[in-house]
Amino acid sequence: MNDKLNKMMTKEEVTESVSGLRKAALLFLAIDVETASSIIKYLDTEQVERISTEIAKIKSVPSKVVDEVIKEFHNMVIAREYVLEGGIEYAQMLLEKSLGVAKAQEIIEKVKSLTTMKGFDFLKKADSAQLVSFLSKEHPQTIALILSHLSPDKTAEALRELPSDLRADVAFRIATLGKVAPHTLKQIEKVVDELAGTSLNQTITKIGGTKSIANILNKMNQKLTKEILEQFEMWDPDVTQDIKRQMFLFDDIVNIADRDIQKILKEVDRKDLALSLKIADEKLKEKIFKNMSERAADLLKEELQYMGMVRLKEVESAQARIIEIVKNLEESGEIVISSGNKEDMYV
């Protein structure tokens, strides 16, 4: 059966049909134990767990698949050595001579993709204070371009650390980035080069935008979010309105239908609910209480009454977790979110 499958598959089909995780697992199976052990030392715990799980799933694999995976890895290693020796153009020239134009281009694109991420991996792992310290000397547009490549959580943390005037400027630039051409990406190439000696992929890229900044602002506390949006309103009311349409703040829960509130409450941790209501207004509290059983509402009111002082950060974290639940329920189609605007109303 394996021989028959080997004959049916072309070289391209062999490599394209195998995921990156499966290729890593096959490579570990193909090499000796001592070599595999030396490689594992450079991987983090999550990577080791994922590869180990994938190895456990492998029962039988056509020899042609394993051969092509090893060959692809070998080509990537050679390409990387060429890049380090003389740069991307030099590597592509040498690879074209031995592998042909099409195959060389394919390998070079993979090398670019892998090396570009190294600089951003450093940024992803740095804490917010380190991140701001590293970026503070850069132009706001450069900061916006770099932060737009990070997760909403990491970007929100970085924005919180920035001075207030710079914070709004950078956030607005993220919201209005849109398509970034190669010559614009050159602005951050030097910054990323300092981290990992990388070269950014020179293609027109779609990054940032109002949806991106809406996700980021959703991760920040309401006071900072309000300040940023007020500044946005002065710069561009249309962009600000677009952002608001895509955002969901904790206070917006008051506009959700009662039947959907009840679905949300089933998913929310009781401790998070109590913490989140610590600084909520009375209208929102009443909305929550009336969608609980009388006994549950009384217990929650009692907990709020005797809660005492808590860190604002804990309250905001609890609210963020509830917002995440609300957004997940909306995305799955189980509830409908309304911002309270007339255009969102049903008749």
N, C-alpha and C positions, 0 to 999 in steps of 0.2 A: 504493500500500500504506500509506504514511504517513498519507494523508488518511483512509483507511478506519479505521485504528487510532485516529486523532484523534477520529473520530465515536463510536467504540465506548467510549472511556474517559471517565468522569466526572472532574470536577476533583479530587475526593477520591482517586480511583483513581490519577490521574496522580502526585500527590505521595507517596502512601503506598507506591507500587510502586518508588520510587526511593530508594536508600540515601543517607545523609548524605554519604558520600564522593563518590558519583556526582553529587549536587547541587552540591557544591563544584567538581567538575571542569566541569560544565555552565556554572556561573556564570562561571568563568574563560574559557571559550570564547565566552561571550555578550558579554563586555565587551571594550573595546579593549586593546591590548597595553600601552600606557602605564599605564592604571589597574591592570591585572593585575600589572605590575611593582611598582607602589607598594604593593600589598597583600602581595605575597610577602615584602617586607622584614620584615613582622611575624610571619611563620611560622618555625617551627624547621625544621631540615634534614629530620627525619623526616616532617613534615607536607608539605613541598614534594615529597619523593620519592613519598609515597603519592598525592598529587593528580596529580603528573606521570604516574605509572604508570596512573592511572585515565583521564586524558585520552588517553593512547596507546591505550587499549582502545576508546575511543568511535569508532564507524564512522558510524552514522547514527542520529539521534534525532528523533522526531516533534516538530514545531514546538510543539505544544500542551504537551508535557512541558517544553521550555525556557521557554515563557511562564509556566507555573505555578511553576517553580523561581524565576524572577526575581521573580514576584509574591510568593511566600512570603518571599524574602529582603527585599524591600521592606517587607513588613508587619512583619518582625522588627526592621528598622532603626527604623521608626516607633515600634513598641512600646517599644524600648529608650530612645528619646528621651523618650517619655512617662514612663517609669519614672524616668529621671534628673531629669525636670522636677518630677514630683509624687508619685512612688511607685507601687507596684503597683496599689493601688485606683484611683488617678487614671487610670493607663494603661488598666485594664480598662474603666472607665466610658467613656472616649473611643473605645476600640476597639469596644465594644458598639454605640455609636451609628452607626458607619460600616460595621461588618462583621457585626453580629448577635451574640447572646449566645454561641452555640456556637463560632463561629470565634474570637471574642475570647478565650474561655477556653482554647482550644487554643494560641493564640499566647502567652498569658500563661504557661501551664505550660512552654512551651519556653524562654521568657525566664528564668523562675525556675530551670529546670534548668541553663541555661548560666551564669547569674551565680553560682549557688551553688557551682559547681565552681571559680571563680576563686580563692577563698580557699584551697581545698584544693589547688589547683595550686601555690600558693606553698609550702604545707607539704610537698608531694611533692618539690619541687625543693630545699628547704632541707636542709643536712646535719644529721646527728643532733644535733650540739652546738647549732646554731642553733635547731633544733626544740625541744629541751629548754629552752633559754634563753627562748624565746618562751612556752612553756607552763608553766614552773615556778611562775609566780605564780597559776595557775588551780587550782580545786578538783580533787581526784583524779577525780571523776565527769566533770567537763568534759574533763579530759585523756583519759580513757578513751573518751568519746564521739567526740572528734576523732581519736584514733589508730585507732579502729575503722573509719574511712573510708579509711585508708591501706593500702598493700600490706603483707603480712606481713613482708617484708624491711625496709621503712622503719619499721614499728612495732617490730620487734625491735631495730633500731639505736637507736631512741629509748628503749626500755626499758633497754637496756644503760647509757645515759647517766644515767638517773635514780638518785637515792640508793636504797639497798637497801630501806629501809622503804617508800618511796613506790612503788618498782618493783613489789613484790608486790601492793600495794593496787590500783594501776592495772590490772595484769594480771588480777586477780580480778574487778574491775569490768567489764572487757571480756568476760570469760567469762560473766558473769551479766547482761549488758545486756538481751538478748531484744528484745521490742518496745518501741520508744520513742515515746511519744505526743507530739503537738505541743507541749504545755506544757513537756515535758522538753527538747525541741530548742531552746526559747527560751534555755536555759542556755548554749548554745554560739553562738547567733546573734550575740551581741555580739562574741565572739572573732573569728568569721569576718568580721563587718562591718569590723573593724579592718584586715583584709587586703584586701578588695575591695569593700566597700560592698554586701554581698549580703543577700538575704533567703531563709532556708531554706524549702524546700517544706513547707508545713504539712499533712503527711499522716502517719499512723502508719507508722513505718518499722521493719523488722526488721534490726538490726545486731548485731555482736558475737556472743557465744555461745561454747559450748565448742569447737566446730569451728574458729572464728576464732582463739581463743587457742592451740589446739593447733598450728595452722599457724604462728603467730607464734613459739611456744616452739621449734618445730622449727628455726627460723632462728637461734636463740641457742646459745651454747656450753653444754656439758653442766653445768658448775658452776653457772651462773646459773639454768639450767632446774631443776636439782635443788633449789636454794634456794627458788625460787618455788613449786615443787610441794609442798615441805615446809610452807611457810607456808599454802598452799591447804588442805592436809590438816588443819591446825588449825582453819581456818575452816569448811570444808564438805567432809567426806570423799566424799560422793556426787558432788558437782561435780568433785572432783579425780579420782575414778575414771573419770568420763565423759571428762574431758580426756585421761587416760592411754590410754584405749581408742582415742582418735583420733590419738594421737601415734606417731611412729616415731623412735627415737633410734639413733645409729650402733651402739651396743652391742647393739641388738636384732637386728642382722644374724646374730648367733650362733644365733638361733632359726629362721632360714630354712632350708628344706630344701636339701640338697646340690645337687639338680638345678637349683634356682632360683638358688643361689649362682653356679653356672656360667654361667647366663644373664646375671646381673648383671656378672660379671667380663668378659664379652665387650664390655660397653658402657663399662666404666670405663677412664679414662686411666691408664696405668701409673704416671706420676708422682704422680697423685692417690692411687692405691692405696698407694704407699709412704709418702707423707706422712700419710695417714689412719691408718696402722697405727703411727705413731711413738709414740703414747701409748695404744694399744689394749692390752687385757690379753691374756695368753698364750692363753687359751681361744679368743678371737676370731681371733687370728693363726693358730692351728692349724686353725681352721675354714676359713680362707682358703687356707692352704697345701695342705690335703688336697684341695681342689677345683681345683688347678692341676696342670699337668704337672710332673714331678719337676724338669726343667730350669728351668722358669719359677719354681717355688717356691724353688729354690736361688739364682737370680738376685735374687729379691725379698729373700730373707734376707740376702744379701750387701750389697744396697743399703741395707737397714735398719741393718746392722752398721756401715757406713762413712758413714752419712748425716751425722753430726755434729749440731751445734746448729741448730735451725730455729725460726722464730717460731711461737708458739702460734697466732697468728691464721691463719697459712698452713695449719697442720694442721686447724684448725676449718673453714676455707673448703673444704679438700679433702673433709673429711667431709660438709659440707653439700652439695657437688656430687654425692657418691655417694648420699646420702639422696634427692636429687632424682631421680636415675636409678632408684633402688629404687621410689619412689612412682609414677613414670611407668610403670614396668613393671607395677606392681600395678594401676594404673588401666586399663591396656590389656588386663588379664586374662592377662598372660604369666607372672606369678608370684603366689604367695600369701604374704602377710606374716603371721607369727604373733608375738604378743607374749611367748609363753612361758607364758601363763596356761592352766590346764587347760581352760577353756571354749573356747579356740582350737584345741585338739587334735582331730585326726581319728582315728577308730577304725575 
